[in-house]
Amino acid sequence: MAAIVNRRHLNHLQKIAAVFFIISALFDFSLLLVRHFNITLITTGGRANNAPLIHLFILVSVFFYALIYFYAFNKLTLKKLSIIFAGIAGVLILTNAFFIEGLSKFPSIGNTILSVTLILLSLLYFWQLLDQVEIVRLEKQPMFWISAGVLSYCSINIFLFMLIRSLGSLSQNFWTIHSIINIIANSLFAIALFCKPRKTI
């Protein structure tokens, strides 16, 4: 919604982020459709299983975020690191999907890999902000808000994804916490899409 309202004022990086957020919303909607209409991708116990879509979304996420940070980084070294991180994470996510957890299982390992990758990228961006000579107004920086959303979401949910198999009866609590963090992160992403071009102070 934020991308549509502010579409005329989005810079290149914001447009890439907006495309990803729209894709993310479509994935969420497709997950609901699979469950609601019992669409058969892979069946588990006679029920439709949307786990393959989640595996796919994790892979899409890591490469989209790598692209976003590639454009956000100023130094060539950091740009290269974003590509390297994405490549390593992509291989690990695919390996997990086909050989470890499997496409029919919720990708807790895949989500953990994605979270670690995004935490590293967001921390590198914050380091870039601290290291640059030019003083900028952080509240005007789209990537500041995106990185804040990424770090808040991943740093908490990484532990949930690591422990999901042992939560058992607390699985509903898991999804409640996950939803709250997701709302906070999406709010920060919305702020990022409303940001104007940066200004120095």
Buried (B, 14 or more C-beta within 10 A) or exposed (E): EBBEEBEEEBBEBBEBBBBBBEBBEEBEEBBEBBEEEEEEEBEEEEEBBBBBBBBBBBBBBBBBBBBBBBBBBEEEEBBEBBBEBBEEBBEBBBBBBEEEBBBEBBBBBBBBBBBBBBBBBBBBBBEBBEEEEEEBEBEBBBBBBBBBBBBBBBBBBBEBBBEBEEEEEEEEEBBEBBEEBBEBBBBBBBBBBBBEEBEEE
